[in-house]
């Protein structure tokens, strides 16, 4: 439920005094008349899209509208030709600013909901780091695979498919232990080349 009206007299007293007291009294009269309509609009908005407000947001928006319109009238030096209906002007300004404030508040709440705790941030950070390491590992493996000689690549592919050293040795016509030792030696040489080139 919105807070009680921030009295237009109090709000406008904080604005620099105007030379035209007739314009000020018109603004006070329009503000008193517009406030119940502004509250009705707030209730209607809350029934369609409930928002959590203890009345402060509505009061701040209303206060900013009164101050802004007061300064606008002051700059116009009492010429209100552009503003035919001061009450409608106040209400239009209020509706616009309230809508903007509610959207801003909604974005802020969505951001808070998206990142609801420090623990979730840490988990996201760790997952991101693990994913980055996984990508780096994949790139490094691809680089090693690209630089392997044909024999080493055949052995590596066979091992990736789960074949034992013994089985690979039988296919190649060499003892399994010899295949394993030769493959490891070639990988050690390749690793040394890659790390020396970085």
Residue pairs with C-beta under 8 A, 6 or more apart in sequence:
1 55
2 39
2 42
2 43
2 53
2 55
2 58
2 59
3 54
3 55
3 56
3 58
3 59
4 55
5 35
5 62
6 59
6 62
6 63
6 66
8 27
8 28
8 31
8 32
8 35
8 66
9 28
11 62
11 63
11 66
11 67
12 24
12 27
12 28
12 66
12 67
12 70
14 67
15 67
15 70
15 71
15 74
16 74
18 24
18 70
18 73
18 74
20 77
20 78
22 78
23 73
23 78
23 80
24 70
26 86
27 66
27 69
27 70
27 73
27 86
30 86
30 87
30 89
30 90
31 66
31 90
33 87
34 87
34 90
34 91
34 94
35 62
37 87
37 91
38 58
38 62
38 90
38 91
38 94
39 58
41 91
41 94
41 95
41 98
42 58
42 98
45 51
45 98
45 102
46 53
49 102
51 102
51 105
51 106
57 101
57 102
57 105
58 98
60 101
61 94
61 97
61 98
61 101
62 94
64 97
65 90
65 93
65 94
65 97
66 90
68 93
69 86
69 89
69 90
69 93
73 80
73 83
76 82
76 83
80 86
83 89
115 121
143 194
144 187
144 190
144 191
144 194
145 153
145 156
147 190
147 193
147 194
148 156
148 186
148 190
149 186
151 186
152 183
152 186
152 187
152 190
155 168
155 172
155 179
155 183
156 183
158 167
158 168
158 171
159 168
164 176
165 176
165 177
165 179
165 180
166 176
167 176
168 176
168 179
169 175
169 176
169 177
169 178
169 179
170 176
172 179
